[in-house]
Amino acid sequence: MRHKIFTSVRASLTGFFLFLTGISQSVAQTETVTDSLFSLSDDSTFILKTDSTFTQATDSLMKVVDQTMADYKPDKFRTKFTPDPKRALWLALVIPGGGQIYNRKYWKLPLVYGGFMGCIYAMSWNNSMYMDYSQAYLDLMDDDPGTQSYNQFLHLGTQITPQNAKHYEDIFKKRRDKYRRWRDLSFFVMIGVYALSVIDAYVDAELSVFDISRDLSLKVEPTVINNHSSGNPINNSSVGLQCSLNF
């Protein structure tokens, strides 16, 4: 009866140690640990061994656990994220930079939003200068002494007289047209940045499934080249080198 009880206790301890380690390969090691912890006396009495033996058994158990944790690599159980090109395209069309966020290419966001902010600032500043020079040109042309907004663009001590009025009219007109042209150009550049962000999101999602082998090698070998110079197969063939690139 005592032998049966000892066998049951030993099986329970073995199962407990297997639960701690988490691997089936540790069965033999765990049984050794169990034997080193407990022993059966001559009168079939279940006794605990000395403290030194218990320490050795505990160290053996910890080595098994450490080895199990070292072999466990969560990364190999993770699936690689594969973006959908259509979804990336639609997100980039609806939200500027949304395609880059969906593709998890966050380092591209400063480029996208920086381009948008730069274009918006340039468009706003050029439009402000265009409005100022347009008003100055109109004030210069209306011959009204009460409207002299053009004085803010003149150097200190400079005045517009009938002799130089024509010259300043040309200057204000050219600057008005220049800032209007730059304002329109800033708008088209912003559209270009938007289009590039959409194209980048779609192409990046498409290339995410493009497999490039690690075997990048160049192979050079002799080959026979058909020149199609004559009907004789001997005369229209020549020997050359063929290069093939594996990628």
C-alpha positions in Angstrom: 0.0 0.0 0.0 2.9 2.3 0.9 4.5 1.6 -2.5 1.3 2.7 -4.2 1.1 5.9 -2.2 4.8 6.7 -3.0 4.2 6.0 -6.7 1.2 8.4 -6.7 3.1 11.2 -4.9 6.0 10.8 -7.2 3.8 11.0 -10.3 2.1 14.1 -8.9 5.5 15.8 -8.3 6.6 14.8 -11.8 3.5 16.4 -13.3 4.1 19.6 -11.2 7.6 20.0 -12.4 6.5 19.3 -16.0 3.9 22.1 -15.6 6.7 24.5 -14.5 9.0 23.8 -17.3 6.4 23.7 -20.1 8.2 21.3 -22.3 7.9 17.5 -22.8 11.6 17.1 -23.3 12.3 17.8 -19.6 10.6 14.5 -18.4 13.9 12.7 -17.8 15.5 15.7 -16.1 12.4 16.3 -13.9 12.3 12.7 -12.7 16.0 13.0 -11.8 15.1 16.1 -9.8 12.3 14.3 -8.0 14.5 11.3 -7.1 17.1 13.7 -5.7 14.5 15.5 -3.5 12.9 12.4 -1.9 13.9 8.9 -1.1 12.4 5.7 0.4 13.9 4.3 3.6 14.3 0.6 4.4 10.9 0.4 6.1 9.2 2.1 3.2 9.0 5.5 4.9 8.9 8.6 2.7 11.7 11.0 3.8 13.2 14.3 2.6 16.9 14.4 1.8 19.5 16.8 3.1 19.6 20.5 2.5 22.6 20.2 0.1 20.8 17.7 -2.1 17.7 19.9 -2.1 19.8 22.9 -3.2 21.4 20.8 -6.1 18.0 19.6 -7.2 16.6 23.2 -7.1 19.6 24.4 -9.2 18.9 21.6 -11.7 15.3 22.6 -12.0 16.2 26.3 -12.5 18.6 25.3 -15.3 15.7 23.5 -17.0 13.4 26.5 -16.7 16.1 28.9 -17.9 16.8 26.8 -20.9 13.1 26.7 -21.7 12.8 30.4 -21.5 15.9 30.9 -23.7 14.4 28.6 -26.3 11.1 30.5 -26.3 11.1 33.2 -29.0 7.8 35.1 -29.3 8.9 36.8 -32.6 8.8 33.5 -34.5 5.1 33.1 -33.7 4.2 36.6 -35.0 2.9 37.0 -38.5 4.3 39.7 -40.8 2.1 42.7 -41.5 1.1 42.9 -45.1 -0.7 46.1 -46.1 -3.5 46.1 -48.7 -2.5 48.4 -51.7 -6.1 49.4 -52.3 -6.7 50.4 -48.7 -3.5 52.3 -48.6 -4.5 54.1 -51.8 -7.9 55.2 -50.5 -6.5 56.2 -47.1 -3.9 58.4 -48.8 -6.6 60.0 -51.0 -8.9 60.8 -48.1 -6.3 61.7 -45.4 -3.0 63.2 -46.3 -0.4 60.9 -44.8 -3.0 58.2 -44.0 -1.4 55.7 -46.4 2.0 56.1 -44.7 0.4 55.6 -41.3 -1.4 52.4 -42.6 1.8 51.1 -44.1 3.5 51.7 -40.7 6.1 54.0 -42.4 6.0 56.7 -39.7 9.4 58.2 -40.7 7.8 59.5 -43.9 5.2 61.6 -42.1 7.5 64.5 -41.4 8.3 64.6 -45.1 4.6 64.6 -46.1 3.4 67.1 -43.5 6.5 69.2 -43.8 5.8 69.5 -47.6 2.2 70.5 -47.0 3.0 73.1 -44.4 5.8 74.6 -46.5 3.5 74.9 -49.5 0.7 76.4 -47.4 3.1 79.0 -45.8 4.5 79.9 -49.2 1.1 80.3 -50.8 -0.1 82.4 -47.9 2.9 84.7 -47.9 2.9 85.2 -51.7 -0.8 85.9 -51.7 -0.3 88.6 -49.0 2.5 90.2 -51.0 0.4 90.0 -54.1 -2.5 91.8 -52.4 -0.3 94.5 -51.1 1.4 95.2 -54.4 -2.0 95.1 -56.2 -3.4 97.7 -53.9 -0.2 99.9 -54.2 -0.5 99.7 -58.0 -4.1 100.7 -57.9 -3.4 103.6 -55.6 -0.6 104.8 -57.9 -2.9 104.7 -60.9 -6.0 106.4 -59.5 -4.2 109.8 -58.9 -6.0 110.2 -55.5 -3.8 111.8 -52.9 -5.7 110.1 -50.1 -4.7 106.6 -51.3 -0.9 106.3 -50.9 -0.4 102.7 -49.7 2.5 102.5 -52.1 4.7 104.6 -49.8 5.4 101.6 -47.6 7.4 100.0 -50.5 9.5 103.1 -51.1 12.9 103.8 -49.6 13.2 106.4 -46.9 13.0 109.9 -48.4 11.9 108.6 -51.8 8.8 110.2 -53.4 6.8 109.5 -56.5 6.7 112.5 -58.9 5.1 112.8 -62.3 8.6 112.2 -63.7 9.2 108.8 -62.1 5.6 107.7 -61.8 5.8 105.6 -64.9 8.9 103.8 -63.6 7.2 102.9 -60.4 4.1 101.8 -62.1 6.1 99.2 -64.0 7.9 98.1 -60.9 4.6 97.6 -58.9 3.0 95.8 -61.8 5.9 93.4 -62.3 6.1 92.6 -58.6 2.3 92.1 -58.4 2.5 89.6 -61.3 5.5 87.9 -59.8 3.9 87.2 -56.4 0.7 86.1 -58.1 2.7 83.6 -60.2 4.6 82.3 -57.1 1.3 82.0 -55.2 -0.2 79.8 -58.0 3.0 77.8 -58.3 2.9 77.1 -54.5 -0.6 75.7 -55.0 0.4 73.4 -57.7 3.5 72.2 -55.8 1.1 71.4 -52.9 -1.0 69.3 -55.3 2.3 67.6 -56.4 3.2 66.7 -52.8 -0.3 65.3 -52.3 0.0 63.2 -55.4 3.4 61.9 -54.5 2.2 60.9 -51.0 -0.6 58.9 -52.6 1.7 57.2 -55.1 4.2 56.5 -52.4 1.6 54.8 -50.2 0.3 52.6 -53.0 3.8 51.6 -54.3 5.0 50.9 -50.8 2.1 48.6 -50.1 2.6 46.8 -53.4 6.3 46.3 -52.8 5.7 45.0 -49.3 5.0 41.5 -50.8 7.9 41.7 -53.2 10.3 38.9 -52.2 14.0 39.5 -52.8 16.2 36.5 -52.3 19.3 36.8 -50.2 21.3 35.0 -53.0 22.5 38.1 -54.9 25.1 36.7 -57.3 26.4 37.4 -60.8 27.1 34.3 -63.0 29.2 34.6 -66.1 29.4 31.6 -68.5 30.2 31.0 -72.1 27.3 30.6 -74.6 26.6 30.4 -78.3 25.0 33.5 -79.8 22.9 33.2 -83.0 23.5 36.2 -85.2 21.0 35.3 -88.0 23.6 36.5 -90.6 23.3 33.5 -93.0 21.4 30.3 -93.6 24.3 28.2 -92.5 24.0 27.5 -88.8 27.8 27.3 -88.5 28.4 30.8 -90.0 25.6 32.6 -88.2 26.7 31.5 -84.7 29.4 33.0 -82.5 30.8 32.2 -79.1 30.3 34.8 -76.4 29.8 35.3 -72.7 26.4 35.3 -70.9 25.9 37.2 -67.7 23.0 36.3 -65.3 22.1 38.1 -62.1 20.2 36.3 -59.4 18.2 38.5 -57.0 
